Amino acid sequence: MNILVINCGSSSLKFQLIDMNTEELAAKGLCERIGMDGSRIVYTPAGKDKITIESPMPTHTEAIKLVLDCLTDKENGVIADLSAIDAVGHRVVHGGEKFAASTIINDEVIKTIEECNELAPLHNPANLIGINVCKQLMPGVPMVAVFDTAFHQTMPAKAYLYGLPKKAYTDYKIRRYGFHGTSHRFVSKHVAEFLGKPVENLKTIVCHLGNGSSVCAVDGGKSVDTSMGFTPLAGLVMGTRSGDIDPAILEYYCAKENVSVSELTTILNKKSGLEGLCGKSDCRDIEAGYAEGDQDCINAMEILCYDVAKFIGAYAAAMNGVDDIVFTAGIGENSKSVREKICGYLGYLGVKICPERNDVHGEDRIISTDDSKVTVCVIPTNEELMIARDTKELVEAAK
């Protein structure tokens, strides 16, 4: 079964074609600057060099058409024609409380996703565009929606309710939803397999650290708490997002800078976090500045690691223990110094890191010592494979 995985952003589109008989990647790519000048697709067939094609993409329709053209191209394509695509899996950011699991897409599901648009106005509309374009270009091909929020629907009320008037939740559905759920689900399941232990017996803390970052407490394979909240702005300091701040800052800052709440929300999402602290959002640049003694970079690095360590401590308390801590995503998989600094706060848990084992980039590995009371691992995430697995399971069950 060949499954096309689509991840539509407002001006970009990531895709992978996966042969689910072997779970091997057939091709992957990225459409950039959709609706802008200079749009292009970067396409990589398995075993070949990446190909960059400059092409106008006024809308996502042209982008997906270009994706399908690349996949079926006589010279660099990986399938003969579109009939070789058996199903399409779509990443959808927000499923609200309506979706606690992935689901086959039909008109009713599309309508329900639309109802969640106001909860994720930057993401869900783009996700829906991808769904509707694929329906138009590949009629009859089954499609599945995999939600970032679904994994966290197992959180108890004590973890997801805010200390606001009750109507905030009952009338407006203001609550902690959490995000990166597909990654947290993949990693918490995969680390159990990697360690050779039943996931039901593990208390796992997953640290998904990238440009967007979140920590998740996974008890027995179920999310019981997570750092992102009503939106992906909450929790850790991130590449350009502020993370948690005192809400009274909003009114104060708006008055001082003479900006609207909407303008401040943009600042909190796109001009804050590590970028706001030191002028750099890429962890590699910050690490270089740290090594050179740049005080702003030092502050940014220390705040990031301190933030993560505090959430790990909170979630060890929430689960009354922790068996394993996992680092994943761009920073988590590749920055040994970030992992070392975070784990340096965790001596009270009996965490011990082996410097030689910690010298690893993007591969499954235990990085703690043999006598560490908590196992610490690096596990590369694979959200696309998780989406493809869900798609395969649901499509086959529906036959």
N, C-alpha and C positions, 0 to 999 in steps of 0.2 A: 504493500500500500504506500503510494507516494502522497505525502501531505505537505501542502504549502502553508507556511506559517507567516502571517501578516501582522505587522505592528505599525499602525498608522499614527503619526504625529501630525501636528498642525501644518508643518511644512516639510515633513520628511516621511519616509516609509522604509522600514527595515523588513527584510524577508529572508526566509530559508526554505529550501525544498529538502525534505528528509525522507529517505527510504525507510519506512517503518518495519520492513522485514528484517533489516539489519541495524536500524537506528543510526545509519550512516548519513552524513550530510552530502547531498548531491550538488547543491549550489547555495550561495548566499549573496546578499547585496544590500545596498542602501541607495535610495533615491533622496537627493538633497535639494533644498531650495525650491520646493514645489510652490508654484504661484509667484515665483520671483525670477529676476534675471539671473543667468548663469546656472540654471538647473542642470543636474547631471545624475547619472546612475553609475555607481561603482559595483561591478558584478564579478563574482569569483566562482567559476565552476570548480568542483572538487578536483584537486590534482593539477590545476592550471593557474597561471598568473592572473591577477585581477585585471579587469578591463574597465576603463573609464570612458563613458559615452556622454558627450555634451548634447543635450536635447531639450527643447522647450517642453515644460510640463505645467501648463496653466492651472490644471486641477489634478486631483488624485486619479481621475479616470485615465488621463494620459500616462501617469506614473505606473499604474498597474498594467496598462497595456504594454508599456515598455518592459516591465518585469516579465510578462508572459512572452513577449517577443524574444527576450534574452534566453529564457529557459528553453524555447523551441527553435532557436537559431540553428541553421544547418551546420555551421562551423563550430560554434562554442556552446551550443545548447546541450542540455542533459536529458531531454525527453523529445520524442518524435512530434507529439502534438498535445493539445490541451486535454485530450481524453485520458492521458497518462496521470493527470492529477485527480486523485480519488476523493480528496476532501481538503477543506481549507480551515485552518484554526486561526482565530482572531484574538489578539490581546485586547481586552476591554478594561479600562482602568477602574471604572466604578460600577458596581452592581448594587450598591446600597444594601438594604436588608432583604431585598427581593431574591438575591442569588447567593446561596451558600455553597454552590458547586458550579462547575462548568456545565454548559447546557447546549443542546442542539438549537441552532438559530431558526426561528420561524417569525412570522409577522408579529405575533404576540410578544415574543422576546425582544424584537426590535423596538416595539412600542414601549416596553418596560425600560429598556436601556435609555431611550429618549427621555423618559421621566426622571432619570438620574443625571441628565445633562447639567442641571443647575448645581449639582454637587461636584461636578468636575468639568467646568465649562471650557477648559483648555484642552481636554483630552477626549471625553466621550464623543463629542460631535465629530472629531477626526476619526475615531474608531468606527463610528457609524458610517462615515463616508466610505471607508475601506470595505465594510460589509456590503453596502448597497452597490458599489462598483463591481465587486466580485459576483454578486447576484446577477448583475446585468451582463457581465462578460463571460460568466461560466454558469449559465442557467442549469439547474438540476444537480449541480455538484453540492453535496452536503457541506454545511458549515457549522462550526462550533465556536461559541464565545467562552473565553477563559478569563476570569475576572481577577484583577489584582487584589480586590477586597475580600474575595470569597473565603480564603483560608482563615481570615480573622473573625469570621462569623461565629466561631466557637468561643470567643472571649466571653467571660461572664459579665453581668451588668456592672459589677464593682470595678471592672477594668475599662468598660467603654462609656459609662455615663460621666458627664461633666457636672461640676457643682454649680449649675445654672437653674433658673426657675424650671419647673417640671415641663412646662409647655414648650421649652426649647427643644426637648426631645419628642414629646407627644405630637406637637403640631408641626415642627419644622425638621424633625429627624436629625437634630444636631447631636452628634455623639462621636466617639472615636471609631473610625472605620479601619484605619491601618492600610498600608500599601506594600508593594514588593511581595505580595502574598505568594505569587507563583514561584519566586526565587526562594523564599523562606520554606515553602513546602518541598521544593526539589531538594534543597540542601539538607534539611532536617531528615528527610527520608534517605537520601544518599549517604549521609554520614553514618547512619545506623547500619546500612549495608556494608559500608567500608570498614566499620569496626566489628562487623559480624555479630551485631546485637539486635534484638527485636526493638523496633522503634517505640513500641508500646511501653517498654521498660526504661526509656531514657528521658532525662530532663536536660534539654538542649537549649543553649542560647546561641542564636544565629546573628552574626554581625555582618550585615550587607552594607559594605562601605564603598561608595563610589562618588560620583558627582552628587547624586541623591543617596542618602544613607538612612538606614533604620536598623534597629535591634529588635529581635523577637524572642519571646519566651515560648518554647514549644515543649509541652508536657505530654508525654505519651503520644507524640505525633500530632497534637492539636495545639493551635495558637491560643495562649491564655493571656497574653499582653504583648503590645508592640509600641514602639516609640512614636511613629507617625500617628496623626490624629484624625480630625475632621477633614483635613487636607494633608497633602504631603509636605506642608511647610513646618509641621510640628516635629519636636524631638531633638535630634542631634544637630549641631552646627554642620552645614553641608557646603558643597562647592560654592553656591551662590545664595543659598537659603539660610535664614537666620537660625532656624530651630526655635526651641522654646524661649520666649521672652515674657516679661511682666506685661500683661495686657494694658496696663495703665500707660505704658510707653507710647502707645498709638496716639492717644489724644495729645499727649505732651509733645511728641515729635511733629505731629501735623501742625500744631500751633507754632512751634519754633521755626519750622521750615516753610510754613504756609503752603502745605500740600494737602490734597484730599486723601481720604482713606483708601480710595482706589489707587492713587499714585503711590501711597505708602506700601500698599500690598505688593505692587510691582517692585518697589525697592527691597522689600523683605524677601521676595522670591528670586530676584535676578541681580541684585547689587549688594547683597549682604553675605553672611556666612564667611567662609575663608576669603572670598573675593573682597568683601568689605573690610576684613581685618588686616589683610596684607597686600591687597591688589592682585592676588593670584588665586585661581581656583583649581589649578592642576596640582595635585599632591607632589608630583615629581619636581615642579618648580619650587614649591614650598620647602621640600626637603633640601634642595640645593641652597636656598636662602638660609635655612636653618643651619646648615653646615658652615656657611660663610659668616654666621653671626648676625644676620639681619633680625633685629628684635621683633619686628612685626611678624616675620615668618616663624620665629620661635614661639611667639604668643599664639599664632594660629595653630601650629602643630600641637602645642601643649593643650590648648582648649579642646581640639578635636579628640585627642587621646583621653583626656580627663572626662569629657562628655560620655564617651563610649564606656569607660570603666565604671562610671556612676550608674549607667543603665544596666550593665552586667550585674553590679551589686544589687540593684533594685530587683532584678528578675530572679536572681538566686534566692532572694528573700521571698518573692512572690510564689516561687515553686517549692520553697522550703528545701533548697538544695539544687545542685547542678552537677551533671555527670560529664558533659562535654560542652566546650565553647568552640564555635566554628567561625572562621573568617572567610568571607567571600566577596565577590564583585571586584571592580577595578583596583581599588586601594587595598581591600582586604586580602586579595589573592596575590598582590605584587609588592606590597610595601612591608619588608621585614622590620624596618625601624618603627613603623606605626604599630605593628603587632607587638613588638618588644616593649614599647612604651606603655601600651594598654595593659599588657600582662604584668608589667612592673607594679601596677596598683593592686594586683590580685593575690598577693602573698597570703593574705588572711584566709583565702579559699584553698590554700595549698597548691596554687598554680606555680609550676616551674617550667621555664622555656629552655630548650636546648638550642644554643646559638647555631650549631651546625645544621640541625634539622630545620631551623627557622629560615635558613638561607635557601628559599624556594620561591618560585614564581609560577602560579597558575597550574598546579597539579595537586592531586590528592596526597596529603601527607599529614602525619602526626608530627607536631612541632614541639610538643611537651616532652619532658624527660620521663623515663620509665617509672620514677617514683613520684611523679606529680599526682596529686589527689584528684585533679580534674584533667581529663584528656582535652588537649587543645589541638585543633586541626585547621588545615587550609583545604577547602573544598571549592573548586571552581563551580560557579552557578551555570545553569543551562536552562533558562526560562523557555527558550524555543522548543527544546526537547520535551519539557513538561507539557507545553501546549499541544505538541504533536501527540504525545501519549494520551492525553485526555481526549483529543479529537478521535484518535483511532478507537479508543475504548467505547466512546459514545456512538460513533458511526457503526461499528460492528454490532453493538448491542441493539441498534435500531433496525438492523436488517431482518 
